[in-house]
Amino acid sequence: MEIIRYAELKAHPWRNGGGVTREVARHPRTPSGQTALQTALQKTAQDSWDWRISIAEVSKAGPFSAFAGMDRVLTVIDGELLLLSVDGAEHPLEKYRPFRFSGDAAAAGALPTGDIRDLNVITRNGAFKGYTSIIELSKKRAHPVFGGQFGILLHGQGTVSPGTAGDAAPDAGSPVGTPTVTSEPERVELNRYDAVVGADTGTPEIVGRGFLAVVSIDPTEPGTD
């Protein structure tokens, strides 16, 4: 079970000074051990990744970076309102309401109610499609996070444990009627903006009280984008 801790993510300032971005995950991943120069060069190459999930803190009105050939889903996760202008059309984005737009578009943001934090899902057209759903957590019913998904705690309290999907079957040599003894899986506490990486075997299950962003990254069939 993999958890990406928000507190361990490095903040990268925007070139226009309007905010900072923390990268949660990307594909392909940045190779471990590469130099700072290699990292900087890779980030400037538009073809260095096919999808990316990040959380940005926006403290100043101004233009957004363009991502040619990409599709974007932006969700305000802290703060009240972002006025997003896309190719001259203004869209008021309220908290927890995902909005999809083209990375080729000229985009800019205004902050009529103050600073905001947003969740960004960016995918390469023709290769992947990203989706963001906001759900309310329950303490009684666990929410699974499957392969190709990330569960990000936005607000409240939550814990995660590995599920039993894909666990080995009972030993065939055991006598018929022998009760199966199972131990309660250990639950790990999540902090705000921590991300749980989904899996189809031992699927992580999140319970709690608050709100969870479920990001799904789906491969696209050629010609279906």
Secondary structure, 3 states (H helix, E strand, C coil): CEEECHHHCCEEECCCCCEEEEEEEEECCCCCCCCHHHHHHHHHCCCCCCEEEEEEEECCCEECCCCCCEEEEEEEEECCEEEEEECCEEEEEECCCCEEEECCCCEEEECCCCCEEEEEEEEECCCEEEEEEEEECCCCCCEECCCCEEEEEEEEEEEEEECCCCCCCCCCCCCCCCCCCCCCCCCEEECCCCEEECCCCCCEEEEEEEEEEEEEEEECCCCCC
